[in-house]
Amino acid sequence: MTIDRDENRIYLIIPETKTLAIVNSVSKKIVSRIDLGANPYWVSIMGEK
C-alpha cells in the first residue's frame, strides 16, 4: 500500500486477484484496477510518499 497525497489516491496490491487497485481516499471509490501478471509482490509509484 502507498499513498499519493497530490492526487488523494491509495494504491493497493491485491495478491488474490493479482491486481493493483487505485482508490480515491476522499470518496473511497475504486478509480482503476491494473492487472499485474504473475506473483506481484512490490510496486513502486513515482512521487509516492
PAMI-669655 format. One record per atom (N, C-alpha, C): x, y, z; residue in one letter. Coordinates in steps of 0.02 Angstrom, whole numbers, padded with zeros to 5 digits, always signed. Layout:
// PAMI-669655
XYZa...
END
This chain:
// PAMI-669655
+00042-00058+00000m+00000+00000+00000m+00045+00062+00000m+00026+00111-00040t+00060+00175-00039t+00009+00230-00052t+00025+00290-00032i-00022+00346-00037i+00008+00400-00083i-00033+00425-00129d-00015+00482-00170d-00056+00541-00144d-00025+00583-00104r-00062+00638-00072r-00080+00693-00121r-00041+00700-00176d-00057+00751-00226d-00123+00737-00261d-00137+00673-00274e-00198+00653-00309e-00251+00625-00262e-00236+00621-00197n-00282+00592-00147n-00301+00520-00165n-00251+00480-00182r-00264+00411-00201r-00222+00363-00160r-00250+00303-00149i-00216+00249-00114i-00206+00193-00164i-00145+00167-00167y-00127+00113-00213y-00120+00049-00172y-00159-00002-00190l-00160-00064-00152l-00147-00123-00198l-00099-00166-00180i-00089-00229-00216i-00136-00280-00185i-00173-00315-00228i-00218-00367-00206i-00192-00434-00233i-00153-00471-00193p-00121-00532-00218p-00170-00585-00243p-00228-00591-00211e-00277-00642-00231e-00299-00634-00303e-00307-00571-00326t-00329-00558-00394t-00272-00535-00439t-00211-00529-00411k-00152-00506-00447k-00164-00440-00482k-00194-00393-00444t-00209-00327-00472t-00184-00272-00425t-00178-00213-00454l-00164-00152-00416l-00228-00112-00418l-00256-00097-00360a-00317-00057-00356a-00298+00014-00336a-00326+00063-00371i-00314+00133-00356i-00380+00160-00329i-00378+00184-00266v-00438+00205-00231v-00433+00279-00214v-00486+00316-00228n-00489+00386-00208n-00499+00389-00133n-00453+00423-00098s-00455+00423-00025s-00512+00467+00003s-00540+00510-00038v-00595+00552-00015v-00662+00516-00024v-00676+00493-00086s-00740+00460-00100s-00739+00386-00083s-00679+00357-00072k-00671+00285-00057k-00696+00241-00113k-00695+00266-00175k-00715+00227-00233k-00653+00205-00272k-00658+00146-00303i-00603+00122-00344i-00601+00162-00409i-00544+00193-00422v-00534+00234-00482v-00512+00190-00540v-00469+00141-00525s-00442+00098-00578s-00417+00033-00548s-00413-00018-00590r-00382-00082-00572r-00335-00100-00628r-00275-00122-00610i-00224-00139-00660i-00201-00210-00647i-00202-00252-00699d-00178-00321-00694d-00102-00320-00689d-00074-00355-00639l-00002-00355-00628l+00033-00417-00653l-00004-00466-00678g+00028-00527-00702g+00042-00574-00644g+00091-00618-00655a+00106-00671-00606a+00145-00645-00546a+00126-00667-00487n+00161-00657-00424n+00181-00585-00408n+00134-00538-00404p+00152-00470-00384p+00172-00467-00311p+00226-00433-00296y+00247-00426-00227y+00274-00357-00211y+00288-00316-00263w+00315-00250-00250w+00295-00203-00306w+00274-00144-00290v+00257-00093-00340v+00288-00028-00317v+00320+00007-00363s+00348+00073-00349s+00309+00125-00389s+00288+00178-00357i+00249+00231-00389i+00291+00294-00389i+00299+00326-00446m+00336+00389-00448m+00300+00441-00405m+00337+00475-00363g+00308+00528-00322g+00272+00504-00260g+00278+00439-00244e+00243+00414-00185e+00272+00444-00121e+00231+00446-00069k+00252+00474-00004k+00253+00420+00048k
END
